[in-house]
Amino acid sequence: MEEYKTLRAPASAEFTERRSRFIGYAQPVSAQAEANAFIDGIKKLHHDATHNVFAYLLREGQLERYSDDGEPQGTAGIPALDVLRKQGVTDCAVVVTRYFGGILLGAGGLVRAYSHAASIALGEAGIVTMARCTVLKISCDYSFYGKLSVCIPEWGGIVEDTQFGEEVAIRVRIRSALAELFCAKLTDAGNGRFQAVQIGECFAAAD
């Protein structure tokens, strides 16, 4: 997988439907333990709620989990999970808290309400594309550094760190698909005097 979509930041949103209060929470997570901790935290925050419905998707093991938390089967957890699927996101979790207002919504009403709560929470969280990136280290002299600092963003790189010593050591992150071309441009610009050394890989926001 060269890229995937997930949530930009934790967020929440709420609305009221026929006197029932629905609060949607969304958060990026990277592991099952993190998802469970997030869900448990919302349950503790809203321990007095009628229902705390959840759903999450993880890249690791292509894991999907959901719970109706006492709502009629198929009316809460699955609709919330379907919102994540339709948005094409992963490594994220949603919890929808409901405070019952005394008026039954029916199966269709529940599906719409839980879907809407999950959807507006995702809207508040924002969706970001995470791309596979290569982390490079470049060591150069000070005379070349001025030119290189201008060229790195032009070549699609992002400077993560710069250390000034006898030489300048620069740590650069770039989409893995562009890394080979980046290195070729560096070699050409420095007349073969400087090369980039790969020191790692990661996924990082691409937009």
Phi, psi and omega per residue, in radians:
M1 nan 2.060 -3.124
E2 -1.531 -0.424 3.086
E3 -2.752 2.786 3.084
Y4 -2.671 2.880 3.128
K5 -1.889 2.433 3.073
T6 -2.530 -2.986 -3.127
L7 -1.539 2.524 -3.111
R8 -1.297 -0.704 -3.047
A9 -2.795 2.760 3.048
P10 -1.082 2.540 -3.133
A11 -2.797 2.925 3.075
S12 -2.573 2.775 3.091
A13 -2.749 2.696 -3.120
E14 -2.526 2.828 3.053
F15 -2.710 2.949 3.119
T16 -2.084 2.319 3.122
E17 -2.230 1.942 3.135
R18 0.857 0.883 3.055
R19 1.293 -0.099 3.013
S20 -1.506 2.313 -3.141
R21 -1.682 2.177 3.115
F22 -2.009 2.219 3.116
I23 -2.128 2.063 3.120
G24 -1.727 2.313 3.075
Y25 -2.091 2.401 3.107
A26 -2.341 2.490 -3.099
Q27 -2.685 2.428 2.996
P28 -1.243 2.424 3.104
V29 -2.440 2.710 -3.088
S30 -2.083 -0.117 -3.111
A31 -2.670 2.825 -3.104
Q32 -1.082 -0.683 3.140
A33 -1.090 -0.666 3.128
E34 -1.195 -0.706 3.098
A35 -1.092 -0.787 -3.131
N36 -1.130 -0.640 3.114
A37 -1.141 -0.720 3.090
F38 -1.072 -0.808 -3.136
I39 -1.103 -0.791 3.134
D40 -1.079 -0.636 3.130
G41 -1.125 -0.715 3.115
I42 -1.199 -0.683 3.113
K43 -1.078 -0.678 3.106
K44 -1.209 -0.701 3.123
L45 -1.091 -0.675 -3.119
H46 -2.030 0.905 -3.118
H47 -1.126 -0.340 -3.112
D48 -1.677 0.067 -3.129
A49 -1.287 2.777 3.106
T50 -1.259 -0.698 -3.133
H51 -2.554 2.531 2.959
N52 -2.218 1.594 -3.071
V53 -1.506 2.473 3.121
F54 -2.403 2.829 3.019
A55 -2.722 2.511 3.027
Y56 -2.648 2.738 3.123
L57 -2.271 2.385 3.128
L58 -2.250 2.474 3.046
R59 -1.124 -0.744 -3.103
E60 -1.114 2.007 -3.132
G61 1.268 0.152 -3.099
Q62 0.852 0.786 -3.003
L63 -1.410 2.344 3.035
E64 -2.227 2.347 3.087
R65 -2.476 2.595 3.083
Y66 -2.732 2.852 3.071
S67 -2.579 2.385 3.048
D68 -1.436 -0.267 3.119
D69 0.794 0.855 3.039
G70 1.664 -0.228 3.036
E71 -1.281 2.773 3.105
P72 -0.941 2.426 -3.049
Q73 -0.912 2.280 3.076
G74 1.484 -0.002 -3.069
T75 -1.757 -0.096 -2.998
A76 -2.360 -1.145 -3.079
G77 -1.118 -0.805 3.136
I78 -1.108 -0.785 3.070
P79 -1.012 -0.691 3.107
A80 -1.143 -0.743 3.110
L81 -1.107 -0.682 3.141
D82 -1.091 -0.564 3.090
V83 -1.104 -0.761 3.101
L84 -1.090 -0.768 -3.140
R85 -1.080 -0.814 -3.083
K86 -1.164 -0.522 3.091
Q87 -1.395 -0.187 3.103
G88 1.247 0.448 -3.109
V89 -1.724 2.784 3.065
T90 -2.557 3.105 -3.051
D91 0.880 0.874 3.140
C92 -2.681 2.775 -3.121
A93 -2.410 2.610 3.027
V94 -2.263 2.542 2.983
V95 -2.243 2.293 3.065
V96 -2.021 2.031 3.124
T97 -1.644 2.353 3.112
R98 -2.177 2.273 2.948
Y99 -1.870 1.938 -3.053
F100 -1.121 2.321 -3.083
G101 -1.765 0.101 3.070
G102 1.693 -0.115 3.132
I103 -2.055 2.155 3.139
L104 -1.204 2.440 -3.114
L105 -1.712 -0.283 -3.062
G106 1.355 2.878 -3.068
A107 -1.049 -0.820 -3.132
G108 -1.103 -0.701 3.129
G109 -1.137 -0.667 3.111
L110 -1.156 -0.776 3.123
V111 -1.012 -0.804 -3.133
R112 -1.132 -0.730 -3.088
A113 -1.156 -0.810 -3.122
Y114 -1.211 -0.625 3.061
S115 -1.099 -0.772 -3.101
H116 -1.148 -0.737 -3.139
A117 -1.078 -0.770 3.106
A118 -1.132 -0.705 -3.090
S119 -1.146 -0.767 -3.118
I120 -1.255 -0.508 3.057
A121 -1.156 -0.755 3.090
L122 -1.109 -0.662 3.108
G123 -1.061 -0.687 3.107
E124 -1.239 -0.633 -3.117
A125 -1.222 -0.602 -3.088
G126 1.420 2.580 -3.121
I127 -1.966 2.333 -3.113
V128 -2.227 2.519 3.057
T129 -1.584 2.203 3.101
M130 -1.808 2.177 -3.102
A131 -1.951 2.586 3.049
R132 -1.187 2.208 -3.094
C133 -2.149 2.628 3.037
T134 -1.811 2.366 3.102
V135 -1.794 2.186 -3.064
L136 -2.068 2.629 3.012
K137 -2.054 2.259 3.132
I138 -2.143 2.245 3.039
S139 -1.970 2.248 -3.112
C140 -2.570 2.942 3.088
D141 -1.458 2.960 -3.053
Y142 -1.190 -0.517 -3.134
S143 -1.155 -0.553 -3.136
F144 -1.555 -0.365 -3.049
Y145 -1.051 -0.736 -3.131
G146 -1.002 -0.785 3.122
K147 -1.177 -0.758 -3.081
L148 -1.118 -0.686 -3.116
S149 -1.090 -0.492 3.074
V150 -1.399 -0.665 -3.051
C151 -1.288 -0.583 -3.048
I152 -0.950 -0.911 3.114
P153 -1.151 -0.550 3.102
E154 -1.130 -0.549 -3.133
W155 -1.551 0.065 3.084
G156 1.647 0.141 -3.116
G157 -1.625 2.802 3.072
I158 -2.196 2.168 3.126
V159 -1.343 2.104 3.125
E160 -1.646 -0.526 -3.094
D161 -2.836 2.553 3.081
T162 -2.360 2.233 3.118
Q163 -2.039 2.280 -3.121
F164 -1.879 2.050 3.098
G165 -2.452 -2.407 3.038
E166 -1.074 -0.601 2.995
E167 -2.147 3.000 3.038
V168 -1.709 2.190 3.097
A169 -1.917 2.110 -3.057
I170 -2.070 2.269 3.019
R171 -1.780 2.167 -3.038
V172 -2.142 2.416 3.023
R173 -1.936 2.360 -3.134
I174 -2.575 2.598 3.055
R175 -0.920 2.353 -3.093
S176 -1.018 -0.574 -3.139
A177 -1.143 -0.364 -3.116
L178 -1.802 -0.070 -2.997
A179 -1.093 -0.766 -3.103
E180 -1.089 -0.778 3.129
L181 -1.139 -0.684 3.110
F182 -1.020 -0.843 -3.110
C183 -1.105 -0.648 3.129
A184 -1.156 -0.718 3.124
K185 -1.152 -0.661 3.115
L186 -1.102 -0.815 3.140
T187 -1.061 -0.739 -3.133
D188 -1.162 -0.791 -3.098
A189 -1.141 -0.569 -3.124
G190 -1.688 0.206 -3.130
N191 0.912 0.648 3.067
G192 1.401 0.044 -3.086
R193 -1.388 -0.447 -3.052
F194 -2.250 2.430 3.098
Q195 -2.250 2.760 3.064
A196 -1.725 2.371 3.111
V197 -1.923 2.214 3.115
Q198 -1.261 2.230 -3.140
I199 -2.086 -0.024 3.109
G200 3.034 3.082 3.045
E201 -2.390 2.695 3.116
C202 -2.819 2.964 2.935
F203 -1.810 2.354 -3.119
A204 -2.515 2.787 -3.134
A205 -1.034 2.306 -3.108
A206 -1.800 -0.063 3.130
D207 -2.502 nan nan
